[in-house]
Amino acid sequence: MRTKYKQWAVDYLTEHPEIVIQKINLDEDFYKGKKIYIEIGSGKGGFLISEASKHPDIVYIGIERVKTVAGIFAKKAQELGLINLKVAPLDVEVTFSSLPTNSIDELYLNFSDPWPKARHEKRRLTYKSKLDEYYRILKKGGLLKFKTDNDSLYEYSSKESMPNSKFKILLDEENYIFDAANDSMSEYEKKFRELGHHIHRIILEK
Ligand SMILES: C[S@@+](CC[C@H](N)C(=O)[O-])C[C@H]1O[C@@H](n2cnc3c(N)ncnc32)[C@H](O)[C@@H]1O
């Protein structure tokens, strides 16, 4: 589902440096002594906004490369007064390459683009080299939580890329029954559950 270009949302990104970041600089006071959780491909931010509201002591960062979508997310979070949330309107590869090893507590991949064609395998956010990078930046014991409704991305991730990574597979649920006490729904999860799709969930540990 493509979001139409919105100039106001793109402008919002440059006008609000208090919530929008161009680099994750862990030396800043904002991050000191805090757990840091990141959603990769956060879309309009429904999942992170809900999690950040429930856990004010944790710092949340949404990485979203489509500028209009990132701007919509940043505006919503700002209007809600969330001070433990930042939006990075960037590609994850650029953002993570500057992060130190063993620095992040949790990563989320919610309803990542499936890229079903074999020739696009490297673009999948669960491709092997991407998992290697997630492994590098996570702390020991850190978690990578993956949800999708897409059968082929689930099959590829659970049978091919994840078992061949350094991660330990803690949990693999073909039909995840939503756990409202410990989880939040993204925009895509809400939409797919309403359509009656099964949601698959995998949790990996470093
Ligand atoms: C299908 S949407 C899901 C959005 C949200 N996580 C949800 O569950 O509602 C996937 C999002 O990931 C973003 N995305 C895909 N690849 C990315 C990358 N390499 N870096 C940053 N964002 C990415 C897309 O722009 C898109 O907004």
PDBQT file of the ligand as one rigid body, heavy atoms in Angstrom, charges set to zero:
ROOT
HETATM    1  C1  LIG A 301       4.795  -3.191   4.884  1.00  0.00    +0.000 C 
HETATM    2  S1  LIG A 301       5.321  -1.782   5.742  1.00  0.00    +0.000 S 
HETATM    3  C2  LIG A 301       5.026  -2.201   7.447  1.00  0.00    +0.000 C 
HETATM    4  C3  LIG A 301       5.006  -0.991   8.331  1.00  0.00    +0.000 C 
HETATM    5  C4  LIG A 301       4.829  -1.260   9.828  1.00  0.00    +0.000 C 
HETATM    6  N1  LIG A 301       5.972  -1.972  10.378  1.00  0.00    +0.000 N 
HETATM    7  C5  LIG A 301       3.559  -2.013  10.124  1.00  0.00    +0.000 C 
HETATM    8  O1  LIG A 301       3.651  -3.199  10.514  1.00  0.00    +0.000 OA
HETATM    9  O2  LIG A 301       2.474  -1.429  10.001  1.00  0.00    +0.000 OA
HETATM   10  C6  LIG A 301       7.091  -1.917   5.633  1.00  0.00    +0.000 C 
HETATM   11  C7  LIG A 301       7.795  -0.590   5.855  1.00  0.00    +0.000 C 
HETATM   12  O3  LIG A 301       9.196  -0.815   5.907  1.00  0.00    +0.000 OA
HETATM   13  C8  LIG A 301       9.857   0.251   5.250  1.00  0.00    +0.000 C 
HETATM   14  N2  LIG A 301      11.179  -0.236   4.815  1.00  0.00    +0.000 N 
HETATM   15  C9  LIG A 301      11.423  -1.246   3.951  1.00  0.00    +0.000 A 
HETATM   16  N3  LIG A 301      12.739  -1.438   3.796  1.00  0.00    +0.000 NA
HETATM   17  C10 LIG A 301      13.351  -0.513   4.589  1.00  0.00    +0.000 A 
HETATM   18  C11 LIG A 301      14.710  -0.191   4.845  1.00  0.00    +0.000 A 
HETATM   19  N4  LIG A 301      15.708  -0.856   4.231  1.00  0.00    +0.000 N 
HETATM   20  N5  LIG A 301      14.999   0.813   5.711  1.00  0.00    +0.000 NA
HETATM   21  C12 LIG A 301      13.988   1.503   6.314  1.00  0.00    +0.000 A 
HETATM   22  N6  LIG A 301      12.681   1.253   6.100  1.00  0.00    +0.000 NA
HETATM   23  C13 LIG A 301      12.356   0.254   5.260  1.00  0.00    +0.000 A 
HETATM   24  C14 LIG A 301       8.928   0.587   4.095  1.00  0.00    +0.000 C 
HETATM   25  O4  LIG A 301       9.165   1.893   3.596  1.00  0.00    +0.000 OA
HETATM   26  C15 LIG A 301       7.554   0.415   4.726  1.00  0.00    +0.000 C 
HETATM   27  O5  LIG A 301       7.063   1.611   5.258  1.00  0.00    +0.000 OA
ENDROOT
TORSDOF 0
